[in-house]
Amino acid sequence: MDYKMVVDGIEISANEAIGEKEAKAYIAYVHSKNPGKEIASISLDFDGEEVGLGYHLQPEGFEKIRRITGYLVGTVDRFNNGKRAEERDRVKHA
């Protein structure tokens, strides 16, 4: 039977019932292995004395960077009118 619970906004599923204190210990362990990352969910599979631990992290956003007129930029919103015209008039190769 699957047991599901949400602790600190993280969905935890296990094949045995666990308490909130134990769930927080598993969350702390996953945080220690992945500092600075958010946990989406944790799955626990208890088999006697062994515990199978699986987890998914929240996807991280990223900004596309490209080289435009010799500069590495994500967007051209900070370019002045001259640089914007240079980017608009350049020949784009496919």
Secondary structure, DSSP 8 states (H G I E B T S, - for coil): --EEEEETTEEEEESS---HHHHHHHHHHHHHHSTT--EEEEEEEEETTEEEEEEEE--------EEETTEEES-STT--HHHHHHHHHS----
